[in-house]
Each structure stands twice: as C-alpha cells, then as structure tokens.
C-alpha cells in the first residue's frame, strides 16, 4: 500500500527561479522533483531513455506503454495545475490512482474521498460523544426516584423564564 502523503507540502523556489516559473510545458518536470513523483513511472523511463539522444525532442505517446504515468489533467497557468497519476493497462484503459495539485508553486497530494468522509464522520462522532458526556454529568440517579436532571439555579431560572415567556405568547 502506498504511503499517505497528503500532509506534505512541497516547493522548490530554486527551480521556479531558474526556469522562470511554471508553464504547461515544464510543470511535469517541476513535479518530477517532488516526493510525489514515481521514478519508475512511464514518464521517468521515457525521459531516461531519450535524454542523451536525438529522440528527446520527438513526441512520444505514453499511451503505447503499460504501467504508471502522470498527466496534467487540468491547468490554469501559471497558478494552478492538476496532475493525475494513472495506471495504464492498454492504450485505451487507464485508471486514476491519485490526484495532485500545484497551486502557486506549492505541490500537494489531494486527499481521497474516503479520507475526507472518514475524518468528518470521526469529528461528528466526537462531538456527539462530548454532548453525551455533558448530559451524563447532569443526570442523577436515585433508586427510589429514578433519573433526574441536576440543574444549577441559573439553569433553573433560565428554564422558568423560557416557560413563562412561552406561556405568555400562547395566551395572546
């Protein structure tokens, strides 16, 4: 299983300065410097195979390869680029694996829907548990009378005022 990288923010000011910022033609090269990059990807293999020959300026079609590949799937230069990591099994079959985004030079791994929903559910459950803890602190049990609600004088006065206000509005 791949390790979780959603807590990482990556940026290379030196690279951005050296290459004059991000553009559609260099954003994958910038991304390849990040910890999100897979050096065994088809992109990396192709780059390595063509870097010292005349083929480096030819256009290659990654669709003919099988394996992991990265592609820019959305862009709003120069501030936003979305890069998707795919698993390609044929020229026509690709399965998205992970989505990354680069905003103003900062690269991030986008969280999965599962991690977003599970975090929100855990947060909600924690709040419900806290509410039950507060309620339990105010409940009193006696064998002869059963459960009763313990109120401070301030709470009792507020409840009585609310009931009085409610009754006065009902009589109008």
Rosetta blueprint (number, residue, H / E / L):
1 X L
2 X L
3 X L
4 X L
5 X L
6 X L
7 X L
8 X L
9 X L
10 X E
11 X L
12 X L
13 X H
14 X H
15 X H
16 X H
17 X H
18 X H
19 X L
20 X L
21 X L
22 X L
23 X L
24 X L
25 X L
26 X L
27 X H
28 X H
29 X H
30 X H
31 X H
32 X L
33 X L
34 X L
35 X L
36 X L
37 X L
38 X L
39 X L
40 X L
41 X L
42 X H
43 X H
44 X H
45 X H
46 X H
47 X H
48 X H
49 X H
50 X H
51 X L
52 X L
53 X L
54 X H
55 X H
56 X H
57 X H
58 X L
59 X L
60 X L
61 X L
62 X H
63 X H
64 X H
65 X L
66 X L
67 X E
68 X E
69 X E
70 X E
71 X E
72 X E
73 X E
74 X E
75 X E
76 X E
77 X L
78 X L
79 X L
80 X E
81 X E
82 X E
83 X E
84 X E
85 X E
86 X E
87 X E
88 X E
89 X L
90 X L
91 X L
92 X L
93 X L
94 X E
95 X E
96 X E
97 X E
98 X E
99 X E
100 X E
101 X E
102 X E
103 X E
104 X L
105 X L
106 X E
107 X E
108 X E
109 X E
110 X L
111 X L
112 X L
113 X H
114 X H
115 X H
116 X H
117 X H
118 X H
119 X H
120 X H
121 X H
122 X H
123 X H
124 X H
125 X H
126 X H
127 X H
128 X H
129 X H
130 X H
131 X H
132 X H
133 X H
134 X H
135 X H
136 X H
137 X H
138 X H
139 X E
140 X E
141 X E
142 X E
143 X L
144 X L
145 X L
146 X E
147 X E
148 X E
149 X E
150 X L
151 X L
152 X L
153 X H
154 X H
155 X H
156 X H
157 X H
158 X H
159 X H
160 X H
161 X H
162 X H
163 X H
164 X H
165 X H
166 X H
167 X H
168 X H
169 X H
170 X H
171 X H
172 X L
